[in-house]
Amino acid sequence: IYLFPLIISTDAIALVEEIQRGEPLITASCREHVIHLVRRLQEKLGEKEDHKFHLFKVLRAHILPLTNVAFNKSGSCFITGSYDRTCKIWDTESGEELRTLEGHRNVVYAIAFNNPYGDKIATGSFDKTCKLWSTETGECYHTFRGHSAEVVCVSFNLQSTLVATGSMDTTTKLWDIEKGEEVVTLSGHSAEIITLSFNTTGDKIITGSFDHTVAVWDVSTGRMLHNLVGHQGEISNAQFNWDCSLIVTGSMDKTCMLWNAMTGTHIATLTGHSDEILDVCFDYAGQRIATCSVDGSARVYDAETQKCIAKLEGHSSEISKICFNPKGNRILTASSDKTARLWDAATGQCLQVLEGHTDEIFSCAFNYAGNIIITGSKDNTCRIWH
């Protein structure tokens, strides 16, 4: 993953031999298979990409505004949450509604698949509960009760054994998926939890709060390991990179900060935006960081040098969401100017403007293959772009 630029031009056999020297799990018996995988990756990375996205379908998804959209791992289906108190499951290929998850007594605000499996869905609601559903049947397995205020963020660990809920009551709770029981409550923030994220190994979780801090927790004990203090404003997002070595945080103080995930120490402050940062993300390789802001621009930084390598300018209003495609060479932004834009991650050049929504776009996502985009808007519609 860290060698994307090198992989394309490298001898696959030599590369696998080098990997074998440092990785005892790659034995002689699976060597041929790994060489085959590396060659496939080389082909994929070497493909020239000039894909233009076209509007495939407009989904009049809900009778009230959407709150969120999320894909399953393969991108074969996606879910939408809404102020109408439901979550809907959609088939990406046809744009057909597969089922409606009903039962919440208030806004369904946070939604998530248990990727990579995708057989379960978690919904967090303003009714202070989180529900766990079957993707296949729409059956509600469990209703997690215990928060004393709205649930505004939910996330599964990668192992699909736990779901985490973050609430306006300042706490995060971890729930056992099988038993449907609370495992632990993470208490320590002095204001609302706005974002949470497990690391890939599932032994740590980070929570970002309106109290200007991000906490790193030990999942098994519920103990706070580190409190990342330094931002002067509310946190908007916080993420681990793929190998769990770094944490990036975005804040209303107009800055983004990079932290060592193991020690909790501050590595760098990424500056340049002239207004609040609304979203931050790593690419899949953890080499680049993207930020977007109320100032209407987005930026790309090198995670190693912390230098700004591209400025994404063109939106006429604030950008609320930003994400990389799985390959890491494209960036998607969603703006309140009613458009989403596709950018070249290396140069910052705008490649395409996705137009048609009649109100602000607050959510956008790529499927796993990177050839389908979904945008969610305050105009109550969801658009699928192929």
HELIX and SHEET records of a PDB file:
HELIX    1   1 PHE A    4  SER A    9  1                                   6    
HELIX    2   2 ALA A   12  GLY A   22  1                                  11    
HELIX    3   3 ALA A   28  CYS A   30  5                                   3    
HELIX    4   4 ARG A   31  GLY A   46  1                                  16    
SHEET    1   A 4 LEU A  55  LEU A  59  0                                        
SHEET    2   A 4 CYS A 382  TRP A 385 -1                                        
SHEET    3   A 4 ILE A 373  SER A 377 -1                                        
SHEET    4   A 4 ILE A 361  PHE A 366 -1                                        
SHEET    1   B 4 LEU A  66  PHE A  71  0                                        
SHEET    2   B 4 CYS A  77  SER A  82 -1                                        
SHEET    3   B 4 CYS A  87  ASP A  91 -1                                        
SHEET    4   B 4 GLU A  97  LEU A 101 -1                                        
SHEET    1   C 4 VAL A 108  PHE A 113  0                                        
SHEET    2   C 4 LYS A 120  SER A 125 -1                                        
SHEET    3   C 4 CYS A 130  SER A 134 -1                                        
SHEET    4   C 4 CYS A 140  PHE A 144 -1                                        
SHEET    1   D 4 VAL A 151  PHE A 156  0                                        
SHEET    2   D 4 LEU A 162  SER A 167 -1                                        
SHEET    3   D 4 THR A 172  ASP A 176 -1                                        
SHEET    4   D 4 GLU A 181  LEU A 186 -1                                        
SHEET    1   E 4 ILE A 193  PHE A 198  0                                        
SHEET    2   E 4 LYS A 204  SER A 209 -1                                        
SHEET    3   E 4 VAL A 214  ASP A 218 -1                                        
SHEET    4   E 4 MET A 224  LEU A 228 -1                                        
SHEET    1   F 4 ILE A 235  PHE A 240  0                                        
SHEET    2   F 4 LEU A 246  SER A 251 -1                                        
SHEET    3   F 4 CYS A 256  ASN A 260 -1                                        
SHEET    4   F 4 HIS A 266  LEU A 270 -1                                        
SHEET    1   G 4 ILE A 277  PHE A 282  0                                        
SHEET    2   G 4 ARG A 288  SER A 293 -1                                        
SHEET    3   G 4 SER A 297  ASP A 302 -1                                        
SHEET    4   G 4 CYS A 308  GLU A 313 -1                                        
SHEET    1   H 4 ILE A 319  PHE A 324  0                                        
SHEET    2   H 4 ARG A 330  SER A 335 -1                                        
SHEET    3   H 4 ALA A 340  ASP A 344 -1                                        
SHEET    4   H 4 CYS A 350  LEU A 354 -1                                        
END                                                                             
